[in-house]
Amino acid sequence: MKIAALIPCYNHGKTVGTVTAQLTQRGLDVLLVNDGSKASTGEVLRQLAQTDGVDLVELPTNRGKGGAVIAGLRHLVKQGYSHAVQVDADGQHDLGKLDELIAMARRYPNDVISGRPIYGDDVPKGRLYGRYATHVSVWLETLSLQIQDSMCGFRVYPLAATCELVNQVKLGERMDFDIEILVRLYWKGLNVHQVPTPVHYPEDGISHFQGLRDNVRISWLHTRLIANMLPRAPKLLLRNIKRSSTAHWAEEKERGSVIGIKLLLWSYRTFGRKAFSMLLHPVIAFYFLADRKARQASRQYLAQLQQHLSAQKMTSCVPSSSYPHFYSFGQNMLDKLAGWHGDIGYEQLHFMEQTQACIDKDADKGRVIIGSHLGNLELCRAMSEQYTDRVINALVFTKHAENFNSVMRQVNPNSSLNLIQVTELGPEIAILLQQKLERGEWVVIVGDRTSITQHNRVVWQDFLGKPAPFPQGPFVLSALLKHPVYLMFGFSNKGRYEVFVEPFEEHPCLPRKDRQKVLEGMVSRYASRLEHFATRYPLQWFNFFDFWKINNEK
């Protein structure tokens, strides 16, 4: 991949220099496009173009942001670049997210990678609320929720496919450009991956958005796109069905917006748990009917569990319908809300078997805790309430629970449970966790979901009577960190919150000799304990995908 940054500029002479410097410092070539700016900005751009790695295209008249970007894309493809990072000249975007954006582009070189804005208090409210009309229109135009925000000008384009599009179709060249090109690239078969990106609106910032004119232009764009979507509808629907059936669990879009989760929280606060439990039924019924893939996964799990219990001659309490399984998931989400709100305290936890002794042992030393998506791991938040001098760090996947985690941080910003959002386990994460462990902190990681980027690095172990792929990563990482490892499970049981913490590896190590055998032994013991608790709390299994195959398999 050969990547360059593309900055369309119209009279942003005061800020474009800083943006350009930040990009060149990161080793990127930069193409500036002077979109008919006034003389003072033109002079700034020409001076910047004297810098190594900075090029300039000048348009004689203002063509609009889209026109400037199109001119830049065509120039870059002629120069032999494979990808272009579009960056606004006004400095709104947090370029600290650039590495993440480019890493995503390297992972998906044929797709579009776009920022998804996270706004601060400085965002103009009219602009913020107005975007939601566009969001809904784009979802209709693509018959998909894949494009969460189509108006962010911070994105990576694959140049071959993008220039092919701009040469075939006359696109809008002003504020309608960002929306239209994303929708039409999606129609061409490109997927859109989005990276959360903080966006700032400086007090003295220059906006070229012309309220009435641009809103009319965008409204006319959506009318045209919806009309053009209709003949594409069967193909778009088939594409979404196919993608849903083959997607890795980590690529599944998180259900529920921040507003929706906040509404649930408000309902809980206002009406209490009993009333809220009743409100859960229509919500869960909707998802039960709408999510065919999750229904299939639930039925598969319940059938496998029933078969295993019968083979072991164990008493069965497995329901014939998967709806109770879905409803249990809804109750689990309610427990998370209650826990973060402070309504589940340490005194409500019931420590089972040897749990208390495990917690108290070497209490001032760091430890690794391996959990799962069986039960409610967030009960460790209530544990952190009692042990206020101990920080508990939980690794969570950015794409999978970002909205929920965002609301939880707002509900209880002072919690000593620290959520660390990651996309994969790499060396930089290991270094960060090692530092935390050496300070006596706890690190919590789940061991039951395979990586999207390293899906073949698994250990196959028997689970409920059938081989299933377990990730190597958590167990390799625990051996690298060289701190005692414990297992933790938390469950809701008839109004009680039952917590299990048990020793797993006092001195984790993967010796060079017999490394694979030792690793398989660790995973086998983990799978055995997961199976034990799954049979004990059968409806609190919350992996709603085919657990017994690697998710990219056909």
C-alpha positions as CSV (number, residue, x, y, z in Angstrom):
1,M,0.0,0.0,0.0
2,K,1.2,3.5,-0.9
3,I,-0.8,6.0,1.1
4,A,-1.0,9.8,0.9
5,A,-3.0,12.4,2.8
6,L,-5.4,14.6,0.8
7,I,-6.3,18.0,2.2
8,P,-8.9,20.1,0.3
9,C,-8.5,23.7,1.4
10,Y,-10.7,26.8,0.9
11,N,-9.5,29.8,2.9
12,H,-8.2,27.8,5.9
13,G,-4.8,29.4,5.8
14,K,-4.6,29.7,9.6
15,T,-5.1,26.0,10.3
16,V,-3.9,24.1,7.3
17,G,-0.2,24.4,8.2
18,T,-0.7,22.7,11.6
19,V,-2.7,19.9,10.0
20,T,-0.1,19.4,7.3
21,A,2.8,19.3,9.9
22,Q,1.0,16.6,11.9
23,L,0.6,14.5,8.9
24,T,4.2,14.8,7.7
25,Q,5.4,14.0,11.2
26,R,3.6,10.7,10.9
27,G,5.5,9.9,7.7
28,L,2.7,10.6,5.2
29,D,3.1,12.3,1.9
30,V,0.5,15.2,1.7
31,L,-1.4,16.6,-1.3
32,L,-2.9,20.0,-0.7
33,V,-5.7,21.1,-3.1
34,N,-6.2,24.9,-3.2
35,D,-9.9,25.2,-4.0
36,G,-9.8,28.7,-5.4
37,S,-8.8,30.3,-2.0
38,K,-8.1,34.0,-1.6
39,A,-4.5,35.2,-2.2
40,S,-3.3,35.0,1.4
41,T,-4.3,31.3,1.8
42,G,-2.9,30.5,-1.6
43,E,0.5,31.9,-0.5
44,V,0.4,29.8,2.7
45,L,-0.3,26.7,0.6
46,R,2.5,27.4,-1.9
47,Q,5.0,27.8,1.0
48,L,3.9,24.5,2.5
49,A,4.4,22.9,-0.9
50,Q,8.1,23.7,-0.6
51,T,8.3,21.1,2.2
52,D,9.6,17.6,1.4
53,G,6.7,15.2,0.9
54,V,4.1,18.0,0.3
55,D,2.5,18.5,-3.1
56,L,0.0,21.1,-4.3
57,V,-2.8,21.1,-6.9
58,E,-4.4,24.6,-7.5
59,L,-7.9,25.0,-8.9
60,P,-8.5,28.4,-10.6
61,T,-12.0,28.8,-9.2
62,N,-13.8,27.4,-6.2
63,R,-15.4,24.0,-7.0
64,G,-16.5,23.0,-3.6
65,K,-15.2,20.4,-1.2
66,G,-16.2,17.5,-3.4
67,G,-14.7,19.0,-6.5
68,A,-11.4,19.6,-4.7
69,V,-11.3,16.0,-3.4
70,I,-12.1,14.6,-6.8
71,A,-9.2,16.6,-8.3
72,G,-6.9,15.4,-5.6
73,L,-7.9,11.7,-6.0
74,R,-7.2,11.8,-9.7
75,H,-3.9,13.4,-9.1
76,L,-2.8,10.8,-6.5
77,V,-3.8,7.8,-8.6
78,K,-1.6,9.2,-11.5
79,Q,1.2,9.5,-9.0
80,G,1.0,5.8,-8.2
81,Y,-0.7,6.0,-4.8
82,S,-3.0,3.2,-3.8
83,H,-4.9,4.9,-1.0
84,A,-5.8,8.5,0.0
85,V,-6.5,9.7,3.5
86,Q,-9.0,12.6,3.2
87,V,-8.5,15.1,6.1
88,D,-10.2,18.5,6.6
89,A,-8.0,21.6,6.6
90,D,-9.7,23.2,9.6
91,G,-8.2,20.9,12.3
92,Q,-11.5,19.5,13.5
93,H,-10.4,15.9,13.4
94,D,-8.3,14.2,16.1
95,L,-5.3,13.0,14.1
96,G,-4.4,10.8,17.0
97,K,-6.8,8.4,15.4
98,L,-4.9,8.3,12.1
99,D,-2.9,5.2,13.0
100,E,-6.0,3.3,13.8
101,L,-7.6,4.5,10.5
102,I,-4.6,3.4,8.5
103,A,-4.3,0.1,10.4
104,M,-7.9,-0.6,9.5
105,A,-7.2,0.2,5.8
106,R,-4.3,-2.2,5.8
107,R,-6.7,-4.9,7.2
108,Y,-9.4,-4.1,4.6
109,P,-7.5,-2.6,1.6
110,N,-10.4,-2.9,-0.8
111,D,-12.9,-1.1,1.5
112,V,-13.6,2.4,2.7
113,I,-12.4,3.4,6.2
114,S,-14.2,6.4,7.7
115,G,-14.2,8.3,10.9
116,R,-17.4,8.3,13.0
117,P,-17.6,11.6,14.9
118,I,-17.6,11.8,18.6
119,Y,-18.7,15.3,19.5
120,G,-17.8,17.5,22.4
121,D,-19.9,20.3,23.9
122,D,-18.6,22.7,21.3
123,V,-20.6,21.1,18.5
124,P,-23.4,23.4,17.0
125,K,-26.6,21.7,18.1
126,G,-28.3,22.4,14.8
127,R,-25.6,20.6,12.9
128,L,-25.6,17.7,15.3
129,Y,-29.4,17.1,15.2
130,G,-29.6,17.7,11.5
131,R,-27.2,14.8,10.8
132,Y,-29.7,12.3,12.1
133,A,-32.0,12.9,9.1
134,T,-29.1,12.1,6.8
135,H,-28.2,9.0,8.9
136,V,-31.8,7.6,8.4
137,S,-31.8,8.4,4.7
138,V,-28.5,6.7,4.2
139,W,-29.7,3.6,6.0
140,L,-32.7,3.5,3.6
141,E,-30.5,4.1,0.6
142,T,-28.2,1.2,1.4
143,L,-30.8,-1.0,3.2
144,S,-28.2,-1.4,5.8
145,L,-27.0,0.1,9.1
146,Q,-23.3,-0.4,8.1
147,I,-22.7,3.3,7.4
148,Q,-23.2,4.9,10.9
149,D,-22.1,8.4,9.8
150,S,-21.7,9.5,6.1
151,M,-20.7,13.1,6.7
152,C,-17.3,12.8,8.3
153,G,-14.5,14.1,6.1
154,F,-11.9,11.9,7.7
155,R,-11.6,8.7,5.7
156,V,-9.4,6.4,3.7
157,Y,-10.3,5.7,0.0
158,P,-9.0,2.8,-2.1
159,L,-8.0,4.9,-5.1
160,A,-8.7,2.4,-7.9
161,A,-12.3,1.7,-7.1
162,T,-12.9,5.3,-6.0
163,C,-11.5,6.9,-9.2
164,E,-13.4,4.3,-11.3
165,L,-16.6,5.6,-9.6
166,V,-15.8,9.3,-10.1
167,N,-15.0,8.7,-13.7
168,Q,-18.3,6.9,-14.3
169,V,-20.8,9.0,-12.3
170,K,-21.1,12.8,-11.9
171,L,-21.0,13.3,-8.1
172,G,-22.1,16.3,-6.1
173,E,-19.2,18.6,-5.6
174,R,-20.1,20.5,-2.5
175,M,-21.5,19.4,0.9
176,D,-23.4,16.6,-0.7
177,F,-20.1,14.9,-1.9
178,D,-19.1,13.1,1.3
179,I,-22.6,11.5,1.6
180,E,-23.0,10.5,-2.1
181,I,-19.6,9.0,-2.6
182,L,-19.9,6.8,0.4
183,V,-23.4,5.5,-0.6
184,R,-22.3,4.9,-4.2
185,L,-19.1,3.1,-3.1
186,Y,-21.3,0.9,-1.0
187,W,-23.5,0.2,-4.0
188,K,-20.3,-0.8,-5.9
189,G,-19.8,-3.6,-3.3
190,L,-17.2,-1.9,-1.0
191,N,-17.9,-2.2,2.7
192,V,-17.5,0.7,5.0
193,H,-15.6,0.4,8.4
194,Q,-15.8,3.2,10.8
195,V,-13.4,4.4,13.5
196,P,-14.7,6.6,16.4
197,T,-13.0,10.0,16.0
198,P,-13.3,13.0,18.4
199,V,-14.3,16.1,16.5
200,H,-13.7,19.6,17.8
201,Y,-15.3,22.9,16.7
202,P,-12.9,25.8,17.5
203,E,-14.6,29.1,18.5
204,D,-12.9,31.0,15.6
205,G,-13.3,28.2,13.1
206,I,-14.5,28.8,9.5
207,S,-17.5,26.9,8.3
208,H,-18.4,26.8,4.6
209,F,-21.8,25.1,5.3
210,Q,-24.5,27.3,3.8
211,G,-27.6,26.5,5.8
212,L,-30.5,26.8,3.4
213,R,-28.6,26.1,0.1
214,D,-26.7,23.1,1.4
215,N,-29.7,21.6,3.2
216,V,-31.8,21.8,0.0
217,R,-28.8,20.3,-2.0
218,I,-28.6,17.4,0.5
219,S,-32.3,16.8,0.5
220,W,-32.4,16.6,-3.3
221,L,-29.4,14.2,-3.1
222,H,-31.3,11.9,-0.8
223,T,-34.3,12.0,-3.2
224,R,-32.2,10.9,-6.1
225,L,-30.3,8.3,-4.1
226,I,-33.5,6.7,-2.8
227,A,-34.9,6.6,-6.4
228,N,-31.7,5.0,-7.6
229,M,-31.7,2.5,-4.7
230,L,-35.1,0.9,-5.7
231,P,-33.8,-1.1,-8.7
232,R,-30.8,-2.1,-6.5
233,A,-32.9,-3.2,-3.6
234,P,-33.0,-7.0,-4.3
235,K,-29.2,-7.1,-4.7
236,L,-28.6,-5.0,-1.6
237,L,-30.9,-7.1,0.5
238,L,-29.2,-10.3,-0.7
239,R,-25.8,-8.8,0.1
240,N,-26.8,-8.0,3.6
241,I,-28.2,-11.5,4.2
242,K,-25.0,-13.1,2.9
243,R,-22.8,-10.8,5.0
244,S,-24.9,-11.5,8.1
245,S,-24.5,-15.2,7.7
246,T,-20.7,-15.2,7.2
247,A,-19.5,-12.3,9.4
248,H,-17.2,-12.9,12.3
249,W,-18.7,-12.1,15.7
250,A,-16.5,-9.0,16.1
251,E,-17.8,-7.5,12.9
252,E,-21.4,-7.6,14.0
253,K,-22.8,-4.1,14.5
254,E,-23.6,-3.3,18.0
255,R,-27.4,-3.1,18.5
256,G,-28.7,0.0,20.2
257,S,-27.7,3.6,20.0
258,V,-26.4,5.7,22.8
259,I,-29.8,7.5,22.9
260,G,-31.6,4.1,23.1
261,I,-29.4,2.9,25.9
262,K,-29.9,6.1,27.8
263,L,-33.7,5.7,27.3
264,L,-33.5,2.3,28.9
265,L,-31.5,3.7,31.8
266,W,-34.0,6.5,32.2
267,S,-36.9,3.9,32.3
268,Y,-35.0,1.9,34.9
269,R,-34.4,4.9,37.1
270,T,-38.0,6.1,36.7
271,F,-40.0,2.9,37.0
272,G,-37.8,0.5,38.9
273,R,-36.6,-3.0,38.0
274,K,-40.0,-4.8,38.2
275,A,-41.7,-2.4,35.7
276,F,-38.6,-2.3,33.5
277,S,-38.6,-6.1,33.4
278,M,-42.1,-6.0,31.9
279,L,-41.0,-3.4,29.3
280,L,-38.2,-5.8,28.3
281,H,-40.7,-8.2,26.7
282,P,-41.6,-6.1,23.6
283,V,-38.0,-5.0,23.1
284,I,-36.7,-8.6,23.3
285,A,-39.5,-9.9,21.2
286,F,-38.5,-7.4,18.5
287,Y,-34.9,-8.6,18.4
288,F,-36.0,-12.2,18.7
289,L,-38.1,-11.9,15.6
290,A,-35.6,-9.6,13.7
291,D,-32.3,-11.4,14.3
292,R,-32.6,-14.8,12.5
293,K,-28.9,-15.5,12.9
294,A,-29.0,-15.1,16.6
295,R,-32.1,-17.3,16.8
296,Q,-30.3,-20.0,14.9
297,A,-27.2,-19.8,17.2
298,S,-29.4,-19.9,20.3
299,R,-31.3,-23.0,19.1
300,Q,-28.0,-24.6,18.2
301,Y,-26.5,-23.9,21.6
302,L,-29.6,-25.2,23.4
303,A,-29.8,-28.3,21.3
304,Q,-26.1,-29.1,21.9
305,L,-26.5,-28.5,25.6
306,Q,-29.5,-30.8,25.8
307,Q,-27.6,-33.5,23.9
308,H,-24.7,-33.1,26.3
309,L,-26.8,-33.3,29.4
310,S,-28.6,-36.4,28.1
311,A,-25.3,-38.1,27.3
312,Q,-24.0,-37.3,30.8
313,K,-27.3,-38.5,32.3
314,M,-27.7,-35.1,33.9
315,T,-31.1,-33.5,34.8
316,S,-32.2,-31.2,32.0
317,C,-33.7,-27.8,32.5
318,V,-33.2,-26.6,28.9
319,P,-36.2,-24.8,27.3
320,S,-37.5,-25.9,23.9
321,S,-37.8,-22.3,22.7
322,S,-34.9,-19.9,22.5
323,Y,-37.0,-16.9,23.6
324,P,-36.2,-17.5,27.3
325,H,-32.5,-17.4,26.2
326,F,-33.1,-14.0,24.6
327,Y,-35.0,-12.7,27.6
328,S,-32.2,-13.8,29.9
329,F,-29.8,-11.7,27.8
330,G,-32.2,-8.7,28.3
331,Q,-32.1,-9.3,32.1
332,N,-28.4,-9.5,31.9
333,M,-28.2,-6.1,30.3
334,L,-30.5,-4.8,33.0
335,D,-28.1,-6.1,35.6
336,K,-25.3,-4.3,33.9
337,L,-27.2,-1.0,34.0
338,A,-28.1,-1.6,37.7
339,G,-24.5,-2.5,38.5
340,W,-23.0,0.6,36.9
341,H,-25.7,2.8,38.4
342,G,-24.6,1.5,41.8
343,D,-27.8,-0.5,42.6
344,I,-25.8,-3.7,42.8
345,G,-23.3,-3.2,45.6
346,Y,-20.6,-5.4,47.1
347,E,-22.9,-6.5,49.9
348,Q,-25.3,-8.0,47.4
349,L,-22.6,-10.3,46.0
350,H,-22.5,-13.9,47.2
351,F,-19.0,-15.3,47.0
352,M,-19.3,-19.0,46.2
353,E,-16.9,-21.8,47.3
354,Q,-13.3,-20.6,47.5
355,T,-13.9,-17.2,46.0
356,Q,-13.2,-15.0,49.1
357,A,-10.0,-16.8,49.8
358,C,-8.8,-16.2,46.3
359,I,-9.7,-12.5,46.5
360,D,-7.8,-12.0,49.7
361,K,-4.7,-14.0,48.8
362,D,-1.9,-11.6,48.0
363,A,-4.4,-8.8,47.8
364,D,-1.8,-6.1,47.0
365,K,-0.4,-7.9,44.0
366,G,-1.5,-7.7,40.4
367,R,-3.3,-10.6,38.8
368,V,-4.8,-11.7,35.5
369,I,-8.5,-12.8,35.5
370,I,-9.8,-14.7,32.6
371,G,-13.6,-14.5,32.2
372,S,-16.1,-15.2,29.5
373,H,-19.4,-14.2,27.9
374,L,-21.1,-16.7,30.2
375,G,-23.0,-14.8,32.9
376,N,-22.2,-11.2,34.0
377,L,-18.6,-10.3,34.2
378,E,-19.5,-6.7,35.0
379,L,-20.2,-7.8,38.5
380,C,-16.5,-7.1,39.1
381,R,-17.6,-3.5,39.1
382,A,-19.4,-4.1,42.4
383,M,-16.2,-5.8,43.7
384,S,-14.2,-2.7,42.8
385,E,-16.6,-0.7,45.0
386,Q,-15.4,-2.6,48.1
387,Y,-11.7,-2.6,47.1
388,T,-11.4,1.1,46.4
389,D,-7.6,0.9,46.5
390,R,-7.5,-1.6,43.6
391,V,-8.0,-0.7,40.0
392,I,-9.7,-3.4,37.9
393,N,-9.0,-3.1,34.1
394,A,-11.4,-4.9,31.8
395,L,-10.4,-5.4,28.1
396,V,-13.4,-4.8,25.8
397,F,-13.6,-4.9,22.0
398,T,-14.2,-1.4,20.5
399,K,-16.6,-2.3,17.8
400,H,-18.7,-4.6,19.9
401,A,-19.8,-2.6,22.9
402,E,-18.7,0.9,22.3
403,N,-22.2,2.5,22.8
404,F,-22.9,0.6,26.0
405,N,-19.5,1.3,27.4
406,S,-19.8,5.0,26.6
407,V,-23.0,5.3,28.5
408,M,-21.7,3.3,31.5
409,R,-18.7,5.7,31.8
410,Q,-21.2,8.6,31.9
411,V,-23.4,6.8,34.5
412,N,-20.4,6.2,36.8
413,P,-17.3,8.1,35.7
414,N,-15.6,7.6,39.1
415,S,-15.8,3.8,39.0
416,S,-12.4,2.1,39.6
417,L,-13.3,-0.4,36.9
418,N,-11.3,0.8,33.9
419,L,-12.5,-0.2,30.4
420,I,-9.6,-0.7,27.9
421,Q,-11.0,-0.8,24.4
422,V,-8.9,-2.9,22.0
423,T,-9.4,-4.5,18.5
424,E,-6.7,-7.2,19.0
425,L,-4.1,-8.4,21.5
426,G,-0.7,-7.0,20.4
427,P,2.7,-6.2,21.9
428,E,1.6,-2.6,22.8
429,I,-1.4,-4.0,24.8
430,A,0.9,-6.5,26.6
431,I,3.3,-3.7,27.6
432,L,0.4,-1.6,28.9
433,L,-1.0,-4.5,30.9
434,Q,2.4,-5.4,32.4
435,Q,2.7,-1.9,33.7
436,K,-0.7,-2.1,35.3
437,L,0.0,-5.5,36.9
438,E,3.3,-4.2,38.4
439,R,1.3,-1.5,40.1
440,G,-0.9,-4.1,41.8
441,E,-3.9,-3.7,39.5
442,W,-6.1,-6.5,38.1
443,V,-6.5,-7.2,34.4
444,V,-9.7,-9.0,33.2
445,I,-9.9,-10.6,29.7
446,V,-12.3,-13.0,28.2
447,G,-11.2,-16.3,26.8
448,D,-14.1,-17.5,24.7
449,R,-14.0,-15.5,21.5
450,T,-11.7,-15.9,18.6
451,S,-9.8,-12.9,17.1
452,I,-11.0,-11.3,13.8
453,T,-7.4,-10.8,12.6
454,Q,-5.9,-14.1,13.9
455,H,-8.9,-16.4,13.5
456,N,-6.6,-19.4,12.7
457,R,-4.7,-19.1,16.0
458,V,-7.0,-21.3,18.0
459,V,-7.0,-24.4,20.1
460,W,-9.8,-26.9,19.4
461,Q,-11.2,-28.3,22.7
462,D,-14.3,-30.2,23.5
463,F,-17.2,-28.1,24.7
464,L,-20.6,-29.6,25.5
465,G,-19.6,-32.7,23.7
466,K,-18.4,-31.1,20.4
467,P,-15.0,-29.6,19.5
468,A,-15.0,-25.8,19.5
469,P,-12.3,-23.2,18.6
470,F,-10.9,-21.3,21.6
471,P,-8.5,-18.3,21.1
472,Q,-4.8,-18.8,22.0
473,G,-4.4,-15.1,22.7
474,P,-5.6,-14.7,26.3
475,F,-3.6,-17.7,27.4
476,V,-0.4,-16.8,25.6
477,L,-0.8,-13.3,27.0
478,S,-1.3,-14.5,30.5
479,A,1.9,-16.5,30.2
480,L,3.8,-13.5,28.9
481,L,2.6,-11.3,31.8
482,K,3.9,-13.8,34.4
483,H,1.4,-12.9,37.1
484,P,-1.0,-15.3,38.8
485,V,-4.1,-16.2,36.7
486,Y,-7.6,-16.7,38.1
487,L,-10.9,-17.6,36.5
488,M,-14.0,-15.5,37.3
489,F,-17.7,-16.0,36.6
490,G,-20.7,-14.1,37.8
491,F,-24.3,-15.1,37.6
492,S,-27.8,-13.8,38.5
493,N,-29.7,-16.5,40.2
494,K,-33.2,-15.9,41.6
495,G,-32.4,-12.4,42.8
496,R,-28.9,-13.4,44.0
497,Y,-25.6,-12.4,42.4
498,E,-23.3,-15.4,42.7
499,V,-19.6,-14.8,42.0
500,F,-16.9,-17.5,41.5
501,V,-13.2,-16.7,41.5
502,E,-10.9,-19.7,41.4
503,P,-7.1,-20.2,40.9
504,F,-6.1,-21.2,37.3
505,E,-2.3,-20.7,37.0
506,E,0.0,-19.6,39.9
507,H,3.1,-19.4,37.7
508,P,1.9,-19.2,34.0
509,C,4.6,-20.3,31.6
510,L,4.8,-21.6,28.0
511,P,8.1,-23.4,27.8
512,R,9.8,-23.6,24.4
513,K,9.7,-27.4,24.7
514,D,6.2,-28.8,24.7
515,R,4.8,-25.3,24.3
516,Q,1.8,-26.4,22.3
517,K,1.0,-29.2,24.7
518,V,1.1,-26.9,27.7
519,L,-1.1,-24.3,25.8
520,E,-3.6,-27.0,24.9
521,G,-3.7,-28.1,28.6
522,M,-4.5,-24.5,29.7
523,V,-7.3,-24.1,27.2
524,S,-8.7,-27.6,28.0
525,R,-9.0,-26.7,31.7
526,Y,-10.6,-23.4,30.8
527,A,-13.1,-25.1,28.4
528,S,-13.9,-27.6,31.1
529,R,-14.8,-24.9,33.6
530,L,-16.8,-23.0,31.0
531,E,-18.8,-26.2,30.3
532,H,-19.3,-26.8,34.0
533,F,-20.9,-23.4,34.6
534,A,-22.9,-23.5,31.3
535,T,-24.6,-26.6,32.5
536,R,-25.2,-25.0,35.9
537,Y,-26.6,-21.7,34.5
538,P,-27.8,-22.8,31.0
539,L,-29.6,-19.6,29.9
540,Q,-26.7,-17.2,30.8
541,W,-24.7,-18.2,27.7
542,F,-24.4,-14.9,25.7
543,N,-22.4,-16.0,22.6
544,F,-25.1,-15.6,19.9
545,F,-23.1,-17.0,17.0
546,D,-22.0,-20.5,15.9
547,F,-19.6,-21.2,18.7
548,W,-18.4,-24.5,17.2
549,K,-16.8,-23.2,14.1
550,I,-14.4,-20.4,13.2
551,N,-16.7,-17.6,12.1
552,N,-15.0,-16.9,8.7
553,E,-15.6,-20.5,7.7
554,K,-18.2,-21.2,5.0
